[in-house]
Amino acid sequence: MKTILVPVDLTAAAEHTLVYANKLAVRLGAEVVLLYCHHGQLAASETADYQKRLETLAERLRYVQLVRQDGRRIRYRHTVRTGCLHDRIQEVIDAYAADLVVMNLEHLDCGEEAISGNHAIRIAELASCPVLVVPPGARTLPARLAFMADFGRLDKTTLPGLNDLVLGLSAQLQLVHFYQRLDLPELISVKRGMQLIRTELPTANIGSKLVLDDDPLEGISEFCANMQAQLLVFAPADISLLRRFFDVCYTKTRAYHTRIPVLVLRQPEQQTAYCCEHCAQQLATPLKAAVMA
């Protein structure tokens, strides 16, 4: 893992995210790219001013919760783009070959909060690399990770990024699969998927657990709380699960999984996300006409 992209909105909430990204960069030997998106047009002098603000932010937080020797090792790059973050995120990922996006849960985009205050959902839908969502507050790097997925259908292409993270952190990884009683015939493929992860991460400390529960999104918080997980890896099978996972009701009730960082591994078979309902309808109209024909 060589490059960590950190979108910042220049609010106080973004500072905790950058401090966390700094720790990851030191541990993984990665550089940090700071991205600020401005929703209006910028003159050259204004762009230079925002670049300077990013540089100042990086230098001010370089040594927070890090010893001076480690903080000095962090390499920063800065970029300012016009437009909303969701329009620019993939472009910047490609430009800097980012391996991981680290962002705060309540990112402000286009000068306002996203719907339900969960802008991270949108970015996790659009980004081609894993997205690590960091809630507010100071925290240490994780030593205990929980990984929730449908391991019977998990795509292998999502594993290399997880491999770098787990091995770099020297963390304990607990695989968890929630199933219903009617799903018992499918558990053979689930166990094979879990074994595949052990093959891909041969030197990692990996455990696995099958949990009987009708609702994985309700059960995962209790599971993480019981094992005192410090980071949750989530590979949703479809976009609807991701949106429900970050639903505002969990934030308001302070569910355990909203109080720890969550790494979202996007599955290739997920539906394409739309920036708004209008775009979705525009694309759906010709498709519907083709089906009718």
N, C-alpha and C positions, 0 to 999 in steps of 0.2 A: 504494500500500500504506500504509494509515493506522494499523492496529492490529496489534501483535504480541503474541500470548498466550504466556506462559511459565509452564507448570506447574512448580512447585518442590516438592521434598520436604524442604527444609531440611537437606540433607546437603551435605558438601563438594563432591560431584560436581556438584551443581546450580549452584555458583558459576561454573564455567567456561562453563556454558550461558548464564547471565545476562550474563556479560561479552561473549560472542559476540552475544547478542541486543541488547545496548547498542550495539555497533558497527553492527549492521544498522539500528537505530533512528535513529542519527545520520546514516548514509548515505542512508536512505530517507525521512527526515523523519517517522517513525512514532512513536506512543506505545507504551509497554510496559505490559501488564496482567499482574501477578503473581498466580498462582492457587495456593492451597494447599488440598488436600482432606484432611480428617481423617476417619478411618474410624469414629470413635465420635461420640456426641452431644456437643455443646459448649454450655456455659452462656454467657451474654452476656459475662461477664468473661473467659472463656477465648477466645472469638472475638476480643475486643478485644486480648488478649495476642498471638494469632497475627497479627492485623493489624499490631501494633506490630513484631513480628519481621520481617514482610515489609518494612515501611518501613525498618527498620534495615538489613536486607540490601541493599535497593536503594541506600540512601545510602552504605553502605560500599563498594559495588562501582561506584558511578556513575563514578568517575574512573579505574578500573583500565584500563590500556592505552589511555586516551583523554586528550587534552589537556583542561585544565580548562574551556576555553571550550566544547568539544564536549559534555563530560559535563554541563555545566550546562543544556544544551538538552533533555536527555531528560525526557519527561513520563511519570510513573508513575501507575498506578492499582493498587489491591490488592483482592483478594476472597478470602474464606475460605468454603469449602463443606463440608458434612458428606457422608459417603459416599465411595466410591472414585472415582478420577479417571475411569475409563472410564464411570461412570454420569453424570458431571457435565460432561464435556468439551464435548459438543455444546450443552448448555444455556448454558454460559458463552460459547462461540463466538457463539451467537445473541444473547446479552444484550449483548455488547460489539462485535458486528459485526467479529469478528477476521478478518483477511485471511491470517494465517499463525500456525501453532503452532510454537514452538521448544522442544524438550525434549531432555533427555539420554538416552542409550541405556539406562542402567541405572536408570531411575526406580523408586523404591520406592512401591508402591501398597497401600493397605489395611494398612500396617504390615509388609509383607513383599515380597520380590522376586517379580516375575511369573515365569511358567513360562519356563525357559531363560534367565532374566535379561534378557529382551527385551520389556519392557513397551511400548516404542515401536511394536511391530507392532500391538498392540491399538488404540492411539490412531490410528495411520495408517489402520486399517480403519474406524474410527468417525467421524473428523472430516470435516466437509464441506469444509474448506479445506485447502490444502497443509500438510504437516507436515515440518519440518526437524529431522532427528535429528543431534545434535551429540555426537561421542565425547569422552571426557575429554581434557584438555590445552588449553594456550593455543594460539591460532591467529589468523592475520590473515584479513581478509575475502578471499574468493576472486577471483582475476583470470582463472582458467581453469576452465571448467565443462564437464563431459561430460553429455550428455543421452541416456539409453538408453530406447527405447520401441519399440513396434510402430507405426511411423509410417504404415503403411497403414491402421491402424484407430484412430489417435489421435483422441480427441474434442476438438473445437475449444474447448469450454468450459473446458478446463484451461489454455489458453494465456494468458489475461489476467494471471493471477498471475505466471506465468513472465516475461511481458513486463516487468512492473514491476520484478522482481528483476534481470533481466539488464541492463536499461537503467539502473537505479539503481546497480548495481555497475560499469557500464562494462566488463563482463567479456567474454572470448572464449568463445564457445559452440561446442562440437564435438558435432554430432549423430552418433550411432553406432547402426547397426542390424545385429544378428547374424542370419545366415541360413544355411540348409542348402542343399545342392545341389538338392534337390527343390523348394525354394522359389523358384527363379529366375523362374517366371512371375509371381509376386507382387511382384517388385521394382519393377515399373512403378508400382504404387499406393504403394509405400514412397517412391519418389523424388518422387511427387506430394505426399505428406505432408510430406516434408522441404522442398519448395518452398513449401508453405503456411506453414510456420514462418518461412521467410525473408520472406514477404509480411507476416506478422503482426509481425515484428521487423525493419523495414526499415533501421533505423540501427545494428543490432547487428553485431558481428563474428562471423559464423557460418560454420563449416565443416561438412562432412558426410563420413561414411565408411561404407561397407558392408564388413562383416567376415564371412568365411566361418568359421563355428564352430558345432558341433553343440549347444553348451551356453552360452547367453549369460551365465548367472550365474557360470560358471567363467571366461569370457573377459573379463568387464568389469573385473575387478581388474587383469589384465595390461594392458588397454587404458588404464585410468586411470593406472597406474604409468608407462607409457611416455610419456604426454603430461603427466605430473606434474599431473594434475587436482587442484584444491583443493576442489571440490564436485561431487557427482554428483547429477544430476536423474534420477529413476526414475519412470516412469509404467507400473506393472505392468498387464497385461491382465486379470489375475484375482488373487484373494486368495492363492491357493496360491503364486504366484510371489513375492509380497511376504513371505510367511512363510519361504519357502526362502531368500530373499535375506538375511534377518537371522538365519539359522539359527546356533545357538551354535557349530557347527563352524568357521564362518568367523571368529567372534570369537576362538576359542581359537588358531587358526592365524594370527591377525593379518593376515587378508587385507586388501589395500590399501583396498578399499571400506568396510571397517569402521573405518579410521583417518582418514577424511575425513568431513565433514558430508554427509548424504544428504537431498535434498529429495524427498519422496514426493508425487506428483500422483495423487490417487485418480481412477480412471476411473468414470464414472457406471454403466457396465454391470457393475461388479464385484458379486459376491454380497454380501448383507448379513452382517456379522459378528455372531457370538453371543458373549455374555460368558462362556458355559460350555457344556459338552456337554449339560447338562440342558435349558437353554433351546432349544438346537438340536433336541433330541428332542421337546420339548413342541410346537414349531412344526411339526416334520416329521410328527407323528402325524395331525393332521387333514388335512394335505395328502395323505398316503398313503391315508387313508380315502376322500378325494374321488376320487383316481385309481382306486382299486379299484371304487368305485361306477360 
